Structures are given as C-alpha cells and as structure tokens.
Amino acid sequence: MELYQGCVRFKRGCKFCIEPKKGLPLWREESEVLSEITAALDSGVNHIRIGGATDIYTYKAEGVRDLEYPIPNPEPIAKILHGAREDERLKIFHVDNGNPSIVAENLEPATEITKTMVNTLSDGAVLSFGLESADPTVHEINWLNCNAEQLTTAIRHINEFGKGRGERGLPKLLPGLNFIAGLNGETDKSYQMNLELLHNLRSQGLWLRRINIRQVEGRGFQDISEEPFRAFKKAVREEIDTILLQEMFPLGTKLSDVWWEAHENRIRRPEQVLDPSHRAEVIRGKAGITFGRQIGAYPILVGLPYLVPLEAGSDIIVTGHGARSISGVEANLSINKATQSQLEAVPGIGKKAAWRIVSTRAKASRKSKIPFDSVEAAFQAAGIQTPEVAKQVFSI
C-alpha cells in the first residue's frame, strides 16, 4: 500500500536511487490510505504492507524543504497504523523502509513512531535500513543517506523497542540492513569496513533480521572486485547470519502459522500447483522435504524433512539453523500416529530410534487403540531416553 512518492533528500539524494529525482515528497492523505485499506479488506485481502515510500519516519515530516534531517511527525502515521489495525479483518500488517539517519538525528519523535509500529504491526515486521556502504569515501562520492554511526544508533533504537516476541513467536520489529556493491569509490577495504561494522553490531548484542547484499552494474557504476566481494558475502553468511538466526530463533522456539509452499525445493514448480496430490492429506509425514514461511514482508524460510500438504499451515518447533533459513518439525504431533520420517526430524531421535518407536507402537496397538498414554511411555517402551524437545513436539 503506497504511502508517498519522492524523497526528503530530493536536493542531494543517493546517486544510485531514482526516488530523489521525483522531487518533494507527494504525501497521500491519511483518509485516502485508510480508504484503500478498507477497500482491499472488502475485496478479500487479509495481509497488507505499507510500502512505496523511502522512509516511514518522514511521512508528513516537518522541515522537508529546508532541513537536512526533517523532523518526524508521529501523529499522521499513527492515525494510519491505528486506523488500519482497528479493522479485525486485517491479519498480517507490516511496513517497509526507514531512514536510519532520520531516526538517529531525531530520537525523541522517532521513538513515538517506533512505539506505534511495535503496538500495531504484526510480529516479524522488518524495517529496512539502507546503509549501502560503511566506507566514508563511498558515502561521500555517492551522496549516501547515513553513516555507520547513525546506522548503529538507529539499529540500537529499534532493538530497544522491537526485540520482544509476539504471538507468532517472532521478534515484533527488527531492522534489516542493505549493502550495495559496485558503487563508485569502492575498494577491497570497503568490504572489510562493512564486515567490521557488522561485527561491531554483533558485539553489542544487536539483532538484524535481514542483511541484503545487492550488486549494481552498468553505466554510472564501477566494476566489482569479484574475489573480495564473494569473500565478504561468505563471511556475512557464516559469521553473522547463522549466529543471528541461532539467537533470534533458538532451538525449541515455537513459530505459529507457517504456510507450506513447495516440495523438495524452495521454489515451487508448476506441477505442484497443477497436481492436487501435493495438497492431499495422505502425503503428510512421508519421506521428502517441504518448504514454507510465515506470512510477512521478509519471512524466514522454514524446511521440514518430510512432506506435508501444500497451501496449508502448521505451527513448528525450531530444530536447526542454516545461513538464511531454519529447519523444524510440526508441533503437536501425535506420538501414536507420527511417521518414521516425522520422528527422525526431532533432534535426539535417529533412524534406528525412530524405527524402534514405530515397531513398539505397532505391537502395542494390537492390544489397545491408544498404544501409548503419554509421550514418555512411548520412549520408555522403546527403551529410548526422551529428548527434551520431544516434550514440545509430541502429544497423545
């Protein structure tokens, strides 16, 4: 849902970006945005993102014509966010971009807006911050919108208010961070500065939900030094992303309403849309891989090491971490019905242990319709110690 066009840095905006070329921001009125949200909900839409703006903090800000850092105006955006949330038909509600320099230079009014977002948005909201480069030379040559110090202040600010978890098990509001490779003035040391900044943020215990590393090329940009660039990306994924996921989604965390999208590969193939067998309940628990995500602007990818029907949702328990994804197992699986593949998905239950549970259950089912009267009884009968996470995963 578009909030406004243009950019408050229309006089000297980032050279790579088209938004400053549009001139002074053209605000949409609060009533107009709310009317469009209502129309969308009337037509059956359930989930909405407020986007189409360079910075949510500068919606109807004060001093846009004259100030380098216009002063955020909390009231108009609060009217939109609270007004939208009052409609009970709205389910997932997120926003998009924020300018970290505006936040850092105007902490008091920015705090009011941040608190409003935390109170009205669905958990899992991500506020994308564009640093692009931590290199001061690149910053100056390309007229970038914030420096590393301002960014750190803004990230600390969002963490202070948004780190708490919401009803779906996600942090309520976290910053994302954008880097761009190929900007003029960039050198091999630029990537080192970027990585040093990330390690500095980590040393302060600050969370970043999403680190986006983009490339630009063509007229007006310089060639990318491939080897240092690849090394930078690799270091970010291995030294930063994986550790962040482990902290944000600890083993045993419950995430609600994961929507299953694809089998065997995270990209859904045409046959998975056309063939109804991919949506059939009969495949649940069979060998394979299923990928899904919670609804949201920048959702985390979740992998299950077995099949579940697509176009359906489940709650999951986190069981492992990748560089940019997590693995899990469905919550509330019946210990009396779980397949071998589902049992094997639980840490602490290997292939042999899973088979012993299935075999013991089959023998017990000859005597009773409910083979096990507790989760502990199933593991005890199979002669296996009950893994801690099993108590979160299984029910009767």
Secondary structure, 3 states (H helix, E strand, C coil): CECEECCCCCCCCCCCCCHHHHCCCEECCHHHHHHHHHHHHHCCCCCEEEECCCCHHHCCCECCCCCCCCECCHHHHHHHHHHHHCCCCCCCEEECEECHHHHHHCHHHHHHHHHHHHHHCCCCEEEEEEEECCCHHHHHHCCCCCCHHHHHHHHHHHHHHHCCECCCCCECEEEEEEEEECCCCCCHHHHHHHHHHHHHHHHCCCCCCEEEEEECCCCCCCCCCHHHHHHHHHHHHHHHHHHHHHHHCCCCCEEEEEEEEEECCCCCCHHHHHCHHHHCHHHCCCCCCEEEEECCCCCCEEEECCCCCCCCEEEEEEEEECCCEEEEEECCEECCCCCHHHHHCCCCCCHHHHHHHHHHHHHHCCCCCCCCCCHHHHHHHCCCCCCCCHHHHEEC
